Structure formats: C-alpha cells, structure tokens
Amino acid sequence: MMIPSWKRSRALDLFDRLDVTGSATITEPDLQELAEHTVVGTKADPDSVKAKAIRAGYDYLWQTVFAPMDLNGDRQVNLVEFEEGLNHLDDDSFVPAITMIATAIFNAYDLDENGSLSQQEIINWLGEYGVSHQDALAHVRDMDTNRNGTVSYKELVSAITDYYINPEASLDGHWMFGPKRVTRHEAPAEPTLDLMPALSPEF
C-alpha cells in the first residue's frame, strides 16, 4: 500500500533529522547518539530514571520501526529500505514509539513536575537544537491550544504525533528530533486549509 505524498514527505524529513552522520542510513548508534544528546540537553543525571526513559524511547523506535525495515540484515536502514518500509508502516507501530520519546523528554524538562511545560522550559528544550528565543515562543503559542501560557503533556504529544499522522496538522511537531543534519529532501509542504493556524518558521 502506497502512503500519501504528504506522509512520505514528512517521513523523509524525519529520515534527514535522524541521520546523524549524513551517511544516508539510519543506524541504532545514530539513535543512541540522539538519545545521549537529548539526555545532556535536559541536564538530567545520566543514571536517573528520566535519562533511562529517554534512551528506552529511542531504543523502542529502533526496535519497532527501523529494525523491521532492515531487509538485508546489515543493521542499518538505507533510503531504499526506508521508502519500502514506509509502505508497510502503520500508525499503530509508529505513534507509540514517537509518543514514548515525547513523554520521556517532556518529563525530563518538566522540572517542577506540574504536568505542563512553561515557556522557559520549552525555550530551554529547543535552545539545545539552536532554535532562537523568538521561534521557540512561536512554537509555544501554536501548541498552547487552550491559551493558558503553558503546554500540557496532551498538547505537546498531540502536536508531535499529529504532525506525522494528520495531513491538516501544522508543522510544529517536526522539531522534537532537532535540526536536519543533512538536507536531501525538500521540507514538507505546509497544509493549505483556510483555517490553518499561523505557522512558525521551520528550522
């Protein structure tokens, strides 16, 4: 089954973000490196429950999404394997993996453990990826659907998962894995619905 063009575009954008070495492959060490970068960014104790949850999330992403795409058993997923794998990847496999990572990172940055992220906590998160203060605030405004000045767990996870499964979603969910290390694919097309919320600049 061929996936829709909008979903393929967003998936290829994700491939570029996860390809840490620019080798046109995704490997388990790539995801482990991203996990460690995330742990350092949260300033969590490397041996803490929060740090272990982040690593477990990336490990789950590899085991459930990428490892099954490795058709030749060389423990890496190239672009051909990835695009073929997309045709067999359903949301029931992908969304739990993305949600697991989002949950772990949310908990690590929710320093006061009040169940929501303040503007400053999200600025700290995005700042680790080189996002400007202004752009980070724009992301907060777009995700803060109830306009209470913070981003709840539900708002954050919805923004991230909807980006990959909902063609009408804004582009705000794309930033969880950081900036592109390489650019082989065009940025995903923006939704064109009349009621589409204002989008912040992509980075």
trRosetta pair geometry for C-beta under 8 A, 3 or more apart (Angstrom, degrees):
i j d omega theta_ij theta_ji phi_ij phi_ji
1 87 5.9 160 70 -175 53 82
1 88 7.7 119 42 -87 86 46
2 87 6.0 -34 -100 -119 39 103
3 7 4.7 -96 160 84 117 124
3 8 5.3 145 89 -57 109 88
3 11 7.6 47 99 -3 157 144
3 86 5.4 -83 6 148 140 102
3 87 6.2 -137 -18 -100 89 49
3 89 7.8 -13 -64 58 139 89
4 7 4.8 86 63 10 85 103
4 8 7.0 -153 95 -7 42 88
4 167 6.9 -54 113 -76 153 127
5 8 5.5 -55 -145 38 34 113
5 9 6.2 39 156 -24 67 105
6 9 5.8 -52 -151 33 30 114
6 10 6.6 23 154 -13 63 106
6 167 4.8 77 89 -122 159 100
6 188 7.1 70 -162 -163 68 106
6 189 6.6 -88 -115 54 84 104
7 10 5.9 -57 -148 39 33 106
7 11 6.2 34 153 -20 66 108
7 86 7.7 158 124 -176 101 117
7 164 7.2 68 -141 -177 84 59
7 165 7.7 33 -114 -112 113 34
7 167 7.5 -73 -51 -78 81 88
8 11 5.7 -57 -146 38 30 112
8 12 6.3 28 157 -18 65 106
8 83 7.6 42 -149 -135 108 86
8 86 6.2 94 -112 149 78 156
9 12 6.0 -56 -148 36 28 108
9 13 6.5 32 151 -21 62 105
9 185 7.2 176 -150 161 63 125
9 186 7.3 -41 -148 79 107 88
9 188 4.5 126 127 -116 110 77
9 189 6.3 21 121 6 170 82
10 13 5.4 -49 -150 33 35 117
10 14 6.6 41 149 -21 63 101
10 163 6.5 179 -159 151 142 83
10 164 5.8 -172 126 -114 135 59
10 174 7.2 -124 -149 -98 95 108
10 188 4.7 31 -80 -94 71 144
11 14 5.4 -50 -154 32 35 115
11 15 6.7 44 146 -25 64 98
11 82 7.7 175 146 162 110 105
11 86 5.4 117 124 -114 166 129
11 164 7.3 83 -75 -143 73 97
12 15 5.2 -40 -150 25 40 119
12 16 6.8 42 151 -18 63 98
12 82 7.9 118 -102 125 67 128
12 83 7.8 19 -84 -87 101 91
12 184 7.7 -108 171 88 105 96
12 185 4.2 144 135 -96 120 175
13 16 5.9 -52 -157 33 34 111
13 17 6.7 30 148 -17 64 106
13 174 6.5 -32 127 -146 134 127
13 180 7.5 -84 -165 -83 71 114
13 185 6.1 -121 -73 89 56 123
13 187 6.6 61 -107 -138 127 46
13 188 5.3 -68 -26 -35 148 98
14 17 5.6 -59 -151 37 36 111
14 18 6.2 23 157 -12 71 110
14 164 7.5 30 -52 -102 143 116
14 174 7.8 -129 -76 -144 76 84
14 177 6.7 85 -145 31 76 154
15 18 6.1 -65 -145 42 27 103
15 19 6.2 31 157 -29 65 109
15 26 6.5 -105 -144 -48 76 121
15 79 7.1 91 169 -109 154 77
15 82 5.7 75 -105 173 136 162
15 184 8.0 -55 100 55 110 121
15 185 7.4 73 60 3 109 138
16 19 5.9 -51 -142 27 28 113
16 180 4.6 -5 134 -138 113 106
16 181 7.0 -167 166 44 67 69
16 182 5.6 -123 -154 75 90 73
16 183 6.2 54 -164 -108 146 38
16 184 5.8 -168 -95 29 112 87
16 185 5.9 -142 -38 30 131 99
17 174 7.8 177 -46 174 155 87
17 177 4.3 98 136 105 130 120
17 178 6.2 153 -167 72 104 69
17 179 7.0 -168 -125 122 91 20
17 180 5.4 -77 -82 -96 66 56
17 181 7.1 118 -140 -1 30 81
18 26 5.3 19 116 -118 119 115
18 30 6.0 81 160 140 79 127
18 31 6.8 -2 -162 -82 109 79
18 34 6.8 -52 -135 -45 69 154
18 177 6.1 -45 -69 -179 75 145
19 22 6.1 97 134 -87 107 26
19 23 6.6 -151 -169 43 104 63
19 24 6.7 21 -144 -87 148 19
19 25 6.9 121 -126 63 102 31
19 26 6.0 -89 -83 -79 72 71
19 30 6.6 -44 -128 -145 31 148
19 181 5.8 -138 89 58 73 121
19 182 6.0 -45 91 28 123 113
20 30 4.4 177 12 -143 109 83
20 33 5.1 74 -133 80 174 137
20 34 6.4 -143 -71 -52 123 89
20 181 5.8 138 -137 -49 27 165
21 30 6.7 -103 -2 -97 92 100
21 181 7.6 53 23 138 12 153
22 181 5.6 -129 -63 129 83 109
22 182 4.4 120 -122 -53 89 127
23 27 8.0 11 63 -14 136 114
24 78 6.3 30 130 -147 89 81
24 79 5.7 -47 180 -28 98 109
24 182 7.9 -67 -68 78 65 160
24 184 7.1 87 -105 -64 92 160
25 30 7.9 -170 108 -33 72 143
25 76 4.2 19 171 168 133 120
25 77 6.2 146 -163 69 75 42
25 78 5.0 -40 -100 -90 88 62
25 79 7.9 -97 -84 -27 51 64
26 30 5.5 -115 -156 59 58 152
26 31 7.4 50 180 -42 97 97
26 66 5.5 -108 110 -137 126 139
26 76 6.8 158 74 -164 40 70
26 77 4.6 -15 55 57 94 103
26 82 7.0 92 10 -82 119 125
27 30 4.7 115 55 -7 71 100
27 31 7.6 -145 96 2 46 82
27 75 6.6 50 -142 135 92 81
27 76 4.5 -32 -87 -107 89 91
27 77 7.6 -177 -72 18 43 70
28 31 5.9 -57 -155 39 38 106
28 32 6.3 39 149 -20 69 107
28 62 5.0 74 -112 -153 80 154
28 66 7.8 176 -74 93 65 133
28 67 7.8 35 -72 -75 105 96
28 75 6.5 -51 1 179 111 99
29 32 5.2 -53 -140 39 37 115
29 33 6.2 43 157 -24 68 101
30 33 5.9 -57 -155 32 27 110
30 34 6.7 25 150 -16 63 105
31 34 5.5 -49 -148 36 37 113
31 35 6.3 43 150 -24 65 102
31 58 4.4 169 164 175 101 108
31 59 7.4 152 120 -75 127 37
31 61 6.1 -166 -145 80 144 115
31 62 5.0 -157 43 -58 159 112
31 66 7.5 -169 -39 20 140 153
32 35 5.5 -50 -150 33 34 116
32 36 6.5 31 153 -17 65 103
32 55 7.4 30 -134 -142 71 91
32 58 6.6 156 -84 117 37 135
32 59 7.8 46 -85 -75 81 79
33 36 5.8 -53 -148 36 33 108
33 37 6.4 36 152 -20 65 105
34 37 5.6 -52 -148 36 33 113
34 38 6.3 34 153 -20 65 106
34 58 6.1 168 80 -121 101 143
34 177 6.7 -14 -159 -153 142 85
34 178 7.3 -152 -140 15 103 129
35 38 5.7 -57 -152 35 30 112
35 39 6.4 33 151 -21 65 104
35 54 5.5 148 -158 134 87 93
35 55 4.7 94 168 -105 142 58
35 57 7.4 161 -113 65 109 84
35 58 4.0 -119 -67 15 116 152
35 59 7.7 18 -67 -33 158 74
36 39 5.5 -48 -146 33 36 114
36 40 6.4 37 154 -18 65 103
36 55 7.7 41 -64 -92 62 98
37 40 5.9 -55 -152 37 31 111
37 41 6.3 32 151 -21 64 109
37 128 7.7 142 157 161 90 120
37 178 7.6 -14 115 -47 140 155
38 41 5.5 -55 -148 36 32 114
38 42 6.5 28 156 -18 66 104
38 54 5.3 -159 103 -174 123 138
38 58 8.0 165 24 -45 139 130
38 105 6.2 -76 -174 -102 127 107
38 108 7.8 107 152 64 94 162
38 128 7.8 105 -120 126 47 153
39 42 6.0 -58 -150 35 30 106
39 44 5.8 -87 -160 58 73 105
39 46 6.1 75 154 -113 136 68
39 51 4.6 60 -136 -137 118 95
39 54 5.4 177 -72 73 84 148
39 55 7.1 6 -56 -49 130 90
39 108 7.7 -119 -120 -139 51 157
40 43 7.5 27 175 -74 37 42
41 125 7.1 79 145 -138 121 50
41 128 3.5 37 -138 -129 127 158
42 50 6.9 -134 130 137 149 125
42 51 7.6 -171 69 -88 129 75
42 54 7.3 -166 3 -56 146 152
42 105 7.0 -149 -73 -144 128 66
42 108 3.8 -22 -152 151 153 125
42 109 5.9 -108 -126 -66 95 70
42 125 7.8 15 -92 -106 73 79
44 48 5.1 -116 170 51 101 135
44 50 4.5 -125 -140 92 148 119
44 51 4.5 -178 111 -59 123 90
44 54 7.7 151 47 -5 149 134
44 108 5.0 -72 -48 -146 134 108
45 48 3.8 104 66 -35 96 108
45 50 7.8 98 45 49 74 101
45 51 6.3 -115 87 -14 52 132
46 51 5.3 176 -150 178 28 168
47 51 6.7 30 14 59 8 137
47 52 7.6 21 -170 -47 35 103
48 51 4.7 98 56 7 80 100
48 52 6.9 -145 96 -3 44 88
49 52 5.7 -58 -147 40 31 111
49 53 6.3 36 153 -26 65 105
50 53 5.7 -53 -150 30 30 114
50 54 6.9 32 152 -20 62 100
50 104 7.0 138 -166 -170 62 78
50 107 5.8 -151 -124 113 99 103
50 108 4.4 131 173 -95 122 83
51 54 5.8 -51 -156 29 35 111
51 55 6.7 31 150 -13 66 104
51 108 7.4 92 -70 -109 50 126
52 55 5.7 -55 -150 39 36 110
52 56 6.1 39 151 -23 68 107
53 56 5.5 -52 -144 37 32 114
53 57 6.5 40 153 -26 63 102
53 103 7.6 -91 161 105 125 89
53 104 3.9 -173 127 -125 100 109
53 107 6.7 1 85 63 155 136
53 108 7.7 -167 68 -51 113 102
54 57 5.7 -52 -154 28 31 114
54 58 6.9 22 154 -10 63 103
54 101 7.2 59 -145 -143 60 69
54 104 4.4 169 -80 140 54 131
54 105 6.3 82 -109 -71 103 67
54 108 6.4 9 -55 -40 121 145
55 58 6.1 -59 -153 40 34 105
55 59 6.2 35 151 -20 67 109
56 59 5.5 -55 -145 39 33 114
56 60 6.2 37 154 -23 66 104
56 100 7.3 -98 112 163 87 123
56 104 7.2 166 59 -85 89 149
57 60 5.7 -53 -149 33 29 111
57 61 6.6 33 150 -22 62 102
57 97 7.4 123 -173 -171 71 61
57 100 4.3 180 -123 123 88 93
57 101 3.7 141 156 -86 133 61
57 103 7.4 177 -94 55 133 84
57 104 4.6 -133 -28 9 138 142
57 105 7.8 -91 50 -26 166 84
58 61 5.4 -46 -150 30 37 117
58 62 6.7 37 152 -17 65 100
58 101 6.3 77 -62 -102 61 115
59 62 5.8 -53 -154 35 34 110
59 63 6.2 26 154 -14 68 110
60 63 5.8 -58 -140 42 31 107
60 64 5.8 4 171 2 69 117
60 96 7.7 -92 151 123 131 92
60 97 5.3 -168 120 -124 97 84
60 100 5.3 -5 68 83 150 160
60 101 7.9 -155 60 -49 108 84
61 64 6.8 -68 -132 48 18 92
61 65 5.4 -28 -173 27 60 122
61 66 6.8 41 139 -4 73 106
61 97 4.3 119 -97 177 65 122
61 98 7.5 80 -102 -67 109 49
61 100 7.6 -157 -50 66 83 116
61 101 6.4 12 -46 -44 126 127
62 65 7.2 -65 -108 53 10 82
62 66 5.0 -48 -140 50 51 117
62 67 5.8 69 154 -36 70 97
63 66 8.0 22 -8 51 14 78
63 67 5.3 -4 -134 9 33 138
64 67 7.5 50 -7 35 14 102
64 68 7.4 -10 179 -6 28 116
64 93 5.6 -170 159 -171 103 91
64 96 7.4 -50 123 80 166 107
64 97 5.3 -164 69 -68 126 125
65 68 7.2 -101 172 33 13 101
65 69 7.4 -3 147 -13 55 115
65 89 6.8 45 -145 -133 83 127
65 93 6.3 143 -89 140 72 105
65 94 5.8 76 -104 -106 120 71
65 97 5.4 -98 -29 25 120 170
66 69 5.6 -63 -157 33 42 114
66 70 7.0 51 149 -36 70 96
66 77 5.1 -120 -165 -16 94 146
66 85 8.0 65 -128 148 41 169
67 70 5.7 -43 -158 10 41 117
68 85 6.9 131 102 -137 84 118
69 77 4.7 42 98 -125 117 128
69 81 5.0 115 156 150 92 100
69 82 6.0 49 169 -97 149 45
69 84 7.3 142 -152 77 91 86
69 85 3.3 -24 -114 -79 109 154
69 89 7.9 -14 -71 -63 112 115
70 73 6.2 100 137 -87 104 26
70 74 6.8 -146 -168 47 108 57
70 75 6.4 27 -150 -96 155 20
70 76 6.7 117 -118 61 111 22
70 77 5.5 -95 -77 -77 74 79
70 81 6.4 41 -106 175 32 154
71 81 5.3 -158 6 -121 102 109
71 84 7.2 0 -39 83 139 143
72 81 7.6 -108 5 -80 89 133
77 81 4.9 -129 -156 93 73 125
77 82 5.3 96 151 -66 110 87
77 85 7.1 -31 -153 -3 128 151
78 81 5.1 92 52 15 68 102
78 82 6.8 -127 102 -9 33 94
79 82 5.4 -54 -142 36 31 114
79 83 6.2 27 162 -16 67 105
79 184 7.9 -98 -96 123 140 156
80 83 6.2 -57 -147 37 26 104
80 84 6.4 22 154 -13 62 109
81 84 5.8 -60 -148 41 30 110
81 85 5.9 32 154 -23 66 111
82 85 5.6 -57 -146 37 28 113
82 86 6.6 39 153 -32 62 98
83 86 5.7 -39 -152 17 34 117
83 87 7.7 39 151 -21 56 95
84 87 6.1 -53 -170 22 40 112
84 88 7.6 9 146 3 66 106
85 88 6.0 -74 -158 47 44 97
85 89 5.8 50 148 -40 79 110
86 89 5.4 -52 -135 24 34 117
89 93 6.0 -112 -158 68 74 126
89 94 5.8 66 166 -50 111 117
90 93 5.6 94 63 9 71 97
90 94 7.2 -161 98 2 34 96
91 94 5.7 -68 -134 49 37 102
91 95 5.0 31 176 -22 79 115
91 164 8.0 151 -119 115 90 100
91 165 5.1 65 -118 -115 128 128
92 95 6.9 -30 -107 32 17 105
92 96 7.4 16 175 -11 45 108
93 96 7.2 -75 -169 33 21 102
93 97 7.2 9 152 -11 59 114
94 97 6.0 -69 -161 37 35 109
94 98 6.3 25 155 -14 73 110
94 164 6.6 -127 136 136 132 141
94 165 7.8 162 88 -68 122 106
95 98 5.8 -58 -145 41 34 108
95 99 5.9 34 158 -21 69 110
95 161 5.3 55 -141 -146 95 119
95 164 7.5 -177 -89 82 74 122
95 165 6.4 1 -79 -43 115 143
96 99 5.5 -57 -141 40 30 113
96 100 6.2 37 157 -28 65 103
97 100 5.8 -50 -149 28 29 113
97 101 6.9 24 155 -12 61 103
98 101 6.1 -58 -155 38 33 107
98 102 6.2 30 152 -17 68 111
98 160 6.1 -171 160 137 114 110
98 161 5.6 144 101 -96 130 78
98 164 6.6 -174 -59 22 168 150
98 176 7.8 106 -162 73 92 157
99 102 5.6 -56 -142 41 32 112
99 103 6.0 36 157 -24 67 107
99 157 5.7 44 -130 -153 85 117
99 160 7.8 151 -91 90 52 119
99 161 6.1 10 -70 -71 88 127
100 103 5.9 -53 -147 33 26 112
100 104 6.5 24 155 -17 61 107
101 104 5.8 -57 -150 36 31 109
101 105 6.3 23 157 -13 67 108
101 176 7.0 111 116 154 117 132
102 105 6.0 -59 -146 41 29 105
102 106 6.0 35 154 -24 65 109
102 156 6.3 172 177 131 115 102
102 157 5.1 134 117 -106 143 75
102 160 4.9 176 -95 61 142 161
102 161 7.4 -96 -3 -42 157 88
102 176 6.2 -56 -93 -131 87 151
103 106 5.6 -53 -145 34 28 115
103 107 6.4 25 158 -16 63 106
103 153 7.4 41 -119 -158 74 112
103 157 6.9 21 -66 -88 76 122
104 107 6.0 -57 -150 37 28 108
104 108 6.5 27 153 -20 63 108
105 108 5.6 -55 -148 35 34 113
105 109 6.3 17 160 -6 68 109
105 125 7.2 90 165 -139 111 126
105 176 7.0 160 45 -157 161 101
106 109 6.4 -71 -149 45 26 97
106 110 5.9 25 157 -25 67 113
106 117 6.8 -109 -147 -47 79 119
106 153 5.7 97 164 -119 155 82
106 156 5.7 143 -97 92 124 155
106 157 7.5 -47 -42 -54 149 89
107 110 5.7 -53 -135 34 29 112
107 113 8.0 29 -154 -111 73 81
109 117 6.0 21 112 -116 113 119
109 121 5.0 123 158 176 100 103
109 122 7.5 88 150 -80 146 43
109 124 6.6 167 -144 83 109 112
109 125 5.1 -11 -107 -71 155 113
110 113 5.6 94 128 -93 101 38
110 114 6.9 -145 -175 38 105 58
110 115 7.0 65 -159 -63 147 11
110 116 7.2 127 -124 67 113 19
110 117 5.9 -96 -87 -80 79 75
110 121 6.7 54 -95 -172 41 158
111 121 6.5 -159 5 -109 97 116
115 152 6.6 1 142 -144 85 82
115 153 6.0 -70 -171 -17 72 110
116 150 4.1 62 148 142 130 131
116 151 6.3 158 -168 77 85 37
116 152 4.7 -46 -105 -97 96 55
116 153 7.1 -105 -89 -24 51 66
117 121 4.3 -131 -162 89 86 126
117 122 5.1 98 138 -52 126 90
117 125 7.6 -15 -161 -12 146 138
117 150 6.3 161 75 -171 41 87
117 151 4.8 -18 58 62 97 95
117 152 8.0 -170 17 -81 71 12
117 156 6.7 69 13 -63 127 137
118 121 4.7 100 49 4 75 101
118 122 7.2 -146 91 0 41 85
118 149 7.8 -3 -141 137 70 87
118 150 5.5 -48 -99 -114 47 97
119 122 6.1 -64 -154 41 31 105
119 123 6.1 34 150 -22 67 108
119 136 7.9 112 -175 129 77 101
119 137 6.5 23 -158 -113 116 77
119 140 5.2 37 -118 -138 79 169
119 149 6.9 -61 -35 177 107 77
119 150 7.4 -105 -33 -101 64 54
120 123 5.4 -51 -144 36 34 115
120 124 6.3 40 154 -23 65 101
121 124 5.7 -49 -152 32 31 114
121 125 6.6 34 148 -21 62 104
122 125 5.3 -48 -148 34 38 116
122 126 6.2 25 158 -8 70 106
122 136 6.0 162 123 179 91 103
122 139 6.8 -151 159 94 131 112
122 140 5.3 147 75 -82 153 103
122 151 6.2 67 -61 20 138 134
123 126 6.2 -59 -140 46 28 100
123 127 5.8 40 156 -33 63 110
123 133 6.1 22 -144 -128 121 70
123 136 4.5 111 -110 126 66 151
123 137 7.2 12 -83 -58 106 70
123 140 7.9 -29 -51 -43 78 131
124 127 5.6 -53 -144 29 24 119
124 128 7.3 36 154 -28 56 94
125 128 6.3 -55 -175 16 31 110
126 129 5.7 -62 -165 42 50 104
126 131 3.8 -48 158 52 106 137
126 135 7.4 -143 151 100 144 94
126 136 4.3 174 66 -106 143 108
126 139 6.6 141 -71 39 155 151
126 175 6.5 5 -118 150 101 140
127 130 7.4 61 -169 -70 39 14
127 131 6.3 -95 -79 56 34 77
127 133 7.8 19 -86 -77 104 64
127 136 6.9 -20 -51 -64 74 152
128 178 7.8 -77 108 -102 89 107
129 175 6.8 167 77 -178 163 97
129 178 4.3 -163 -119 -130 119 78
129 179 5.6 152 179 -20 102 86
129 203 7.5 125 129 102 111 135
130 179 6.4 -22 51 -24 117 137
130 203 7.4 -170 94 165 92 142
131 135 5.0 -118 -177 87 94 119
131 136 5.1 115 120 -63 118 91
131 139 7.7 -2 170 -8 152 138
131 175 7.0 30 -69 -159 144 140
131 203 5.8 -168 -104 19 85 165
132 135 4.6 89 57 11 86 101
132 136 6.8 -149 92 -7 43 87
133 136 5.8 -58 -148 36 28 112
133 137 6.5 29 155 -19 63 105
134 137 5.9 -55 -153 34 30 111
134 138 6.7 32 149 -21 63 104
135 138 5.4 -50 -152 31 37 116
135 139 6.7 40 150 -20 66 99
135 200 5.7 121 -156 169 71 123
135 201 5.8 -75 -116 55 113 97
135 203 6.5 73 165 -41 162 126
136 139 5.7 -50 -154 32 36 112
136 140 6.6 40 148 -21 65 102
137 140 5.4 -49 -151 32 37 115
137 141 6.5 38 152 -20 67 102
138 141 5.8 -51 -150 34 33 112
138 142 6.5 29 153 -16 64 107
138 200 3.3 131 124 -106 126 124
138 201 7.3 68 76 16 161 70
139 142 5.8 -59 -148 38 32 109
139 143 6.2 19 159 -10 68 111
139 172 5.4 143 -140 -146 81 106
139 175 6.8 -50 -116 24 149 152
139 200 5.4 -86 -61 28 62 158
140 143 6.2 -66 -145 43 26 101
140 144 5.8 24 161 -23 67 116
140 151 6.1 -120 -141 -41 73 118
141 144 6.0 -56 -136 35 24 110
141 200 7.8 126 54 -59 101 117
142 159 7.5 106 116 -126 95 132
142 170 5.9 -112 -179 95 131 161
142 172 4.7 -174 105 -70 136 150
142 197 5.9 140 -138 122 88 134
142 198 7.1 -125 -92 81 101 71
142 199 7.1 50 -105 -122 148 41
142 200 6.1 -118 -19 -15 137 104
143 151 4.8 20 112 -121 121 124
143 155 5.2 109 163 151 88 107
143 156 6.3 40 -178 -92 139 53
143 159 4.6 -41 -116 -58 102 153
143 172 5.8 -162 -60 143 90 149
144 147 5.9 98 132 -90 102 33
144 148 6.7 -143 -171 41 109 59
144 149 6.7 69 -153 -61 152 6
144 150 6.7 133 -117 75 114 23
144 151 5.5 -96 -78 -82 77 73
144 155 6.5 43 -104 176 34 159
145 155 5.6 -167 11 -122 98 111
146 152 7.8 29 24 -4 123 122
146 155 7.6 -112 7 -75 92 132
151 155 4.9 -130 -163 90 74 126
151 156 5.2 89 148 -61 114 92
152 155 4.6 97 51 6 77 102
152 156 7.0 -144 92 -5 41 87
153 156 5.9 -60 -150 37 28 109
153 157 6.2 18 160 -11 66 111
154 157 6.2 -59 -141 42 27 104
154 158 6.0 29 160 -21 64 112
155 158 5.9 -58 -145 37 25 112
155 159 6.4 27 157 -22 62 107
156 159 5.9 -58 -153 32 28 110
156 160 6.5 17 156 -11 65 109
157 160 5.9 -60 -147 41 32 107
157 161 5.9 16 164 -6 71 112
158 161 6.4 -61 -133 46 24 97
158 162 5.5 25 169 -21 64 118
159 162 6.3 -53 -133 37 17 109
159 163 6.8 31 158 -34 54 103
159 169 7.6 145 -149 -167 47 118
159 170 7.6 -31 -145 63 89 98
159 172 5.1 -53 -171 100 119 110
159 173 4.6 -179 145 -78 67 88
160 163 6.1 -52 -163 15 27 115
160 164 7.8 3 153 -2 57 103
160 173 4.2 153 -115 -149 30 100
160 176 5.3 42 -126 -37 124 140
161 164 6.3 -69 -164 41 41 100
161 165 6.2 -9 158 15 77 117
161 173 7.0 -120 19 -148 23 148
162 165 6.3 -84 -134 56 31 84
162 166 4.3 -25 -167 26 80 128
162 169 3.8 157 136 -100 101 142
162 173 6.0 175 63 -40 73 152
163 166 7.4 -15 -52 47 11 86
163 169 5.1 -133 -87 116 40 139
163 170 7.6 -49 -96 82 87 48
163 171 6.7 75 -131 -142 112 34
163 172 7.1 -138 -76 67 120 51
163 173 2.7 -149 -24 69 132 127
163 174 5.6 -165 -177 -55 152 66
164 173 7.0 -112 -18 118 75 137
165 169 7.9 66 63 -11 56 140
166 169 4.1 94 83 -29 106 107
167 191 6.7 130 151 -103 65 104
168 191 5.5 88 -144 -135 40 149
168 193 5.7 26 -138 -19 96 146
168 196 7.5 -145 -170 -96 76 88
169 172 8.0 -110 163 38 94 80
169 173 6.4 -5 150 5 134 128
169 191 7.0 159 63 -38 30 139
170 173 7.5 127 83 -4 69 83
170 191 6.9 -91 -94 22 44 122
170 196 6.8 130 -87 -169 86 92
170 197 5.7 -53 -65 62 137 101
170 199 5.4 -178 -159 -100 109 93
171 174 5.4 -24 180 -1 78 122
171 188 6.6 167 -113 74 109 115
171 190 6.3 -64 -34 -110 121 82
171 199 5.6 51 31 -150 103 127
171 200 8.0 -131 77 56 98 69
171 202 5.9 -49 136 -84 147 106
172 175 7.2 -45 -177 5 48 109
172 199 7.3 -150 -49 -139 83 77
172 200 6.7 72 -96 29 91 106
173 176 7.0 -18 -180 -15 61 107
174 177 7.9 -64 171 35 55 91
174 188 7.3 -167 -85 22 145 130
174 202 7.1 1 71 -133 141 103
175 178 7.2 51 -177 -84 62 16
175 203 7.1 48 -111 50 110 102
179 203 5.7 -69 -103 129 100 94
180 183 5.2 75 129 -76 149 76
187 202 5.7 116 -151 106 144 164
189 192 8.0 -29 152 -35 107 99
190 196 7.6 102 158 172 98 158
190 199 6.2 -109 -139 -11 129 167
191 196 5.0 171 97 -107 109 134
192 196 7.0 -104 -168 -21 7 146
193 196 4.5 128 66 -46 84 92
196 199 7.5 -17 150 -38 111 101
199 202 8.0 -7 153 -46 118 82
